[in-house]
């Protein structure tokens, strides 16, 4: 994946707020602003898709284009189902598709069919192959770097003695390799990678099985840290460590800032997660989709370009992720409105929340 930066991402939020207003002009453009945006998400395995991305995209599309509608479908981790959903939406007349591909390669033929039907496709979160018109995601290499840096900090002197177990993402997702390469750029030469596993579906169950295999191979006392690519896998790895009788858990990373993961961070079971401001991602995808639906260029929203294996110079928005540890939960998640202290701090966690300064 090659990236060409045209302007700083810091200007993105201001740009997203002003472009749609200028485009709309406060006038109901009959026949132009009455179109449907299709939203296809890959699974329900991760809480973020249904709880964050879906409502945020729907809300922003309606704000930018009050007479537009959003059609939604979830692939349930089934690439064939997602292709069928795309065909159905194209047949029903959607003008633009926002697609987070269940399989970025398998969806290529469907995206080609969409292009032939005059339907633009915005790849969301994962860079799909085929003639997509735009791409919105987070800098995956930076996600991996944040995880690797946090793990080294947490391990301290133990980095020279223990082994790191890497729980990488789903091998069919380009984000998995993107994240892994970012992490390895930090860890290589500084720690011993004891075991490294791919995790189909990014699921807790598969991570639990892989972690159990790592414990059997290395021994529980020789695992100094776990680089888990997301929070679901972090939960599976932690569960496996507990099942093996490990009481002094090694530092475990994560990604997505799931509520359960934030609670594990407060309790000390998980060391960190990576927060990706889903609202900004959803806003950028909605703005790009609405612009395409109106016949405008996605470059008005894009901040850079990215090359996929099939398409060059795709107008793109790559956002900046943030590391979250127990010391900055209030600053990164509570004050930004992601969660309230009441949501995070269950009665059982109240003492730990007090120690973490979560008292609001």
C-alpha positions in Angstrom: 0.0 0.0 0.0 1.6 3.3 -1.1 0.4 6.6 0.3 0.9 10.1 -1.1 0.1 13.0 1.3 -1.3 16.2 -0.2 -2.2 18.1 2.9 -2.2 17.7 6.6 -4.9 15.6 8.2 -5.3 18.2 11.0 -7.4 20.3 8.6 -9.8 17.4 8.0 -12.5 18.2 10.6 -12.8 21.8 9.5 -13.0 20.7 5.9 -15.7 18.2 6.6 -17.8 20.8 8.3 -17.6 23.4 5.5 -17.6 21.4 2.3 -21.1 19.9 2.7 -22.7 23.3 3.6 -21.2 24.9 0.5 -22.4 22.0 -1.7 -25.9 22.0 -0.3 -26.3 25.8 -0.2 -29.3 25.4 2.0 -31.4 24.6 -1.1 -33.4 21.4 -1.7 -32.0 20.3 -5.1 -34.9 18.2 -6.2 -33.8 15.1 -8.1 -30.2 15.6 -7.0 -30.4 15.3 -3.3 -32.8 12.4 -3.2 -30.6 9.4 -3.5 -29.8 6.3 -1.4 -26.4 5.5 0.1 -25.8 1.8 0.7 -23.8 0.9 3.8 -22.4 -2.6 4.0 -20.5 -3.6 7.2 -18.6 -6.9 7.6 -19.7 -8.5 10.8 -21.3 -8.3 14.2 -18.3 -9.9 15.9 -16.9 -6.5 16.9 -19.2 -4.2 18.8 -18.0 -1.1 16.9 -19.8 -1.9 13.6 -23.3 -2.0 14.9 -22.9 0.3 18.0 -20.7 3.1 16.5 -20.1 3.0 12.8 -23.7 2.3 11.5 -25.5 5.0 13.5 -22.7 7.5 13.0 -22.7 7.1 9.2 -26.5 7.2 9.0 -26.7 10.3 11.1 -24.0 12.2 9.1 -25.5 11.3 5.8 -28.9 12.7 6.9 -27.2 15.9 8.2 -25.4 16.4 4.9 -28.3 15.4 2.7 -31.7 15.6 4.5 -33.6 14.0 1.7 -31.2 11.1 1.2 -31.6 7.7 2.7 -29.3 5.0 3.9 -29.8 1.3 3.2 -27.9 -1.0 5.5 -26.7 -4.7 5.4 -24.3 -6.7 7.5 -22.3 -9.6 6.0 -21.9 -11.6 9.2 -18.3 -12.4 8.1 -19.5 -14.0 4.9 -18.0 -12.6 1.7 -20.5 -14.3 -0.5 -23.4 -12.8 1.4 -21.8 -9.4 1.2 -21.5 -9.7 -2.6 -25.2 -10.7 -2.8 -26.1 -7.7 -0.6 -24.2 -5.4 -3.0 -26.0 -6.8 -6.0 -29.4 -6.3 -4.2 -28.6 -2.7 -3.4 -27.4 -1.9 -6.9 -30.6 -3.5 -8.3 -32.6 -1.3 -6.0 -31.0 1.8 -7.3 -28.5 3.0 -4.7 -26.2 5.7 -6.0 -23.2 5.2 -3.8 -22.0 2.3 -1.7 -19.9 2.6 1.5 -18.3 -0.9 1.9 -16.3 -2.4 4.7 -15.3 -5.5 2.9 -15.6 -8.9 4.7 -13.0 -10.1 2.2 -11.1 -7.3 0.4 -10.2 -9.5 -2.6 -13.4 -11.4 -3.0 -15.4 -8.2 -3.2 -13.5 -7.0 -6.2 -15.9 -8.4 -8.9 -18.9 -6.9 -7.1 -17.1 -3.5 -7.1 -16.4 -3.9 -10.8 -20.1 -4.6 -11.3 -21.0 -1.5 -9.3 -18.8 0.6 -11.5 -20.4 -0.7 -14.6 -23.8 0.1 -13.2 -22.6 3.7 -12.5 -22.5 3.2 -8.7 -19.5 4.7 -6.8 -17.9 2.7 -4.0 -16.2 4.2 -1.0 -14.0 1.6 0.8 -14.5 2.0 4.5 -11.9 1.0 7.1 -10.3 -1.7 4.9 -8.9 -1.0 1.4 -10.9 -3.1 -1.0 -9.6 -4.2 -4.4 -11.3 -3.0 -7.5 -12.2 0.4 -9.0 -13.2 2.1 -5.8 -13.8 5.9 -5.9 -12.5 6.7 -2.4 -11.1 5.2 0.8 -11.5 6.2 4.5 -9.6 4.6 7.3 -7.0 5.0 10.0 -3.3 4.8 9.6 -2.8 1.1 10.3 1.0 1.3 10.6 0.5 3.9 13.3 -1.9 1.6 15.1 0.8 -1.1 15.2 3.4 1.3 16.3 1.3 2.6 19.2 0.8 -1.0 20.3 4.4 -1.9 20.0 5.6 1.2 21.8 3.2 0.7 24.7 4.1 -2.9 25.0 7.8 -2.1 25.3 7.1 0.6 27.9 5.0 -1.8 29.9 7.5 -4.7 29.8 10.4 -2.4 30.8 13.4 -4.6 31.7 11.4 -7.7 31.1 11.7 -6.9 27.4 15.2 -8.4 27.4 14.0 -11.7 29.1 10.5 -12.7 28.2 9.0 -13.5 24.8 6.2 -11.6 23.1 3.3 -13.4 21.6 1.8 -11.7 18.6 -1.9 -12.1 18.0 -2.3 -10.7 14.5 -5.6 -10.0 12.7 -7.4 -11.8 10.0 -5.0 -12.7 7.2 -7.7 -11.8 4.5 -7.7 -8.2 5.8 -5.1 -5.8 4.5 -5.4 -4.0 7.9 -3.9 -7.0 9.6 -0.7 -6.8 7.7 -0.6 -3.0 7.9 -0.9 -3.2 11.7 1.5 -6.1 12.1 4.2 -4.3 10.0 3.8 -1.2 12.1 4.2 -3.2 15.3 7.2 -5.1 14.0 8.9 -1.8 13.0 9.0 -1.1 16.8 9.5 -4.5 18.3 12.1 -6.1 15.9 15.5 -6.3 17.5 14.2 -5.2 20.9 12.2 -8.2 22.0 12.0 -11.9 21.1 8.9 -12.8 19.2 8.1 -16.2 20.8 5.1 -17.0 18.7 3.1 -15.2 16.0 -0.4 -16.2 15.0 -3.0 -15.0 12.4 -6.5 -14.8 13.8 -9.4 -15.5 11.4 -12.3 -13.2 12.0 -10.4 -11.2 14.6 -12.3 -13.2 17.2 -11.8 -13.9 20.9 -12.3 -17.6 20.4 -9.6 -18.0 17.8 -7.3 -15.8 19.9 -8.0 -18.0 23.0 -7.0 -21.1 21.0 -3.8 -19.4 19.7 -2.9 -18.2 23.1 -3.4 -21.6 24.6 -1.0 -23.0 22.0 1.6 -20.3 22.8 1.3 -21.1 26.5 1.8 -24.8 25.8 4.8 -24.1 23.6 6.6 -21.4 25.6 5.4 -22.0 29.2 3.3 -19.4 31.0 6.3 -17.9 32.9 8.2 -17.1 29.7 5.5 -14.8 28.1 6.5 -11.3 28.8 3.9 -9.5 26.7 1.0 -10.1 24.3 0.5 -7.9 21.2 -3.1 -8.5 20.5 -4.3 -6.7 17.4 -7.7 -5.8 18.7 -9.7 -5.9 21.9 -11.7 -9.0 21.1 -8.4 -10.9 20.7 -7.1 -9.3 23.8 -10.0 -10.7 25.7 -9.4 -14.2 24.3 -5.7 -14.1 25.1 -6.4 -12.9 28.7 -9.0 -15.7 29.1 -6.5 -18.3 28.0 -3.8 -16.9 30.4 -6.2 -17.1 33.3 -7.3 -20.6 32.3 -3.6 -21.6 32.5 -3.4 -20.3 36.0 -1.5 -17.1 35.3 -2.3 -14.6 38.0 0.3 -12.0 37.3 -0.8 -11.2 33.8 1.7 -9.8 31.2 0.8 -6.6 29.5 -1.7 -7.1 26.7 -2.5 -4.6 23.9 -5.7 -4.1 22.0 -7.5 -1.9 19.5 -11.0 -0.3 19.1 -11.5 0.9 22.7 -14.4 -1.4 23.2 -16.2 -0.7 26.5 -15.3 -4.1 28.0 -11.6 -3.4 27.1 -11.7 -0.1 28.8 -13.0 -1.8 31.9 -10.2 -4.4 31.7 -7.7 -1.5 31.5 -9.2 0.0 34.6 -9.0 -3.3 36.4 -5.4 -3.9 35.3 -6.1 -7.0 33.1 -5.3 -5.2 29.8 -2.6 -2.7 29.5 -3.8 -0.5 26.6 -6.0 -0.2 23.6 -6.0 2.0 20.5 -8.8 4.5 20.1 -9.8 5.3 16.6 -12.3 8.2 16.6 -15.1 6.5 14.8 -17.2 9.6 14.5 -14.5 11.3 12.4 -14.1 8.2 10.2 -17.9 8.0 9.7 -18.1 11.7 9.0 -15.4 11.5 6.3 -17.1 8.5 4.6 -20.5 10.1 4.7 -19.1 13.3 3.2 -17.3 11.4 0.5 -20.4 9.4 -0.3 -22.7 12.4 -0.5 -20.2 14.3 -2.6 -20.0 11.4 -5.1 -23.8 11.1 -5.0 -24.0 14.7 -6.1 -21.6 14.2 -8.9 -18.7 16.0 -7.1 -15.1 14.9 -6.8 -14.1 12.9 -3.7 -10.8 14.8 -3.8 -12.7 17.7 -2.2 -12.9 15.5 1.0 -9.7 13.5 0.6 -6.5 14.5 2.3 -4.1 12.0 0.6 -4.1 9.3 -2.0 -3.5 5.5 -1.6 -2.6 2.8 -4.1 -4.4 -0.6 -3.8 -3.2 -3.7 -5.6 -5.6 -2.8 -8.5 -6.1 0.9 -8.4 -3.7 3.8 -8.2 -4.1 7.2 -6.5 -7.3 6.5 -4.7 -8.6 9.7 -3.0 -8.3 8.9 0.7 -8.7 10.1 4.2 -6.3 8.4 6.7 -7.0 9.4 10.3 -4.7 9.4 13.4 -5.3 6.8 16.1 -4.6 7.4 19.8 -3.2 5.1 22.5 -5.3 4.7 25.6 -3.9 3.5 28.9 -5.4 3.8 32.4 -3.8 7.2 32.9 -5.5 8.9 29.9 -9.0 7.3 29.8 -10.6 10.4 31.1 -8.8 12.7 28.6 -9.2 10.5 25.5 -12.5 8.7 25.9 -14.6 10.5 28.6 -14.0 14.1 27.7 -14.5 13.3 24.0 -17.9 11.8 24.8 -17.1 8.2 23.8 -18.1 6.8 27.2 -19.3 8.3 30.5 -17.7 7.5 33.8 -20.9 5.8 34.8 -20.7 3.5 31.8 -17.1 2.5 32.5 -17.2 2.3 36.3 -19.3 -0.6 37.3 -19.8 -1.0 41.1 -17.1 -3.7 41.1 -14.7 -1.3 39.4 -15.4 1.7 41.6 -12.2 1.5 43.7 -10.1 1.0 40.6 -11.8 3.9 38.9 -11.1 6.1 41.9 -7.4 5.2 41.7 -7.5 6.0 38.0 -9.1 9.4 38.6 -12.4 8.5 37.0 -14.6 10.2 39.5 -17.0 12.2 37.4 
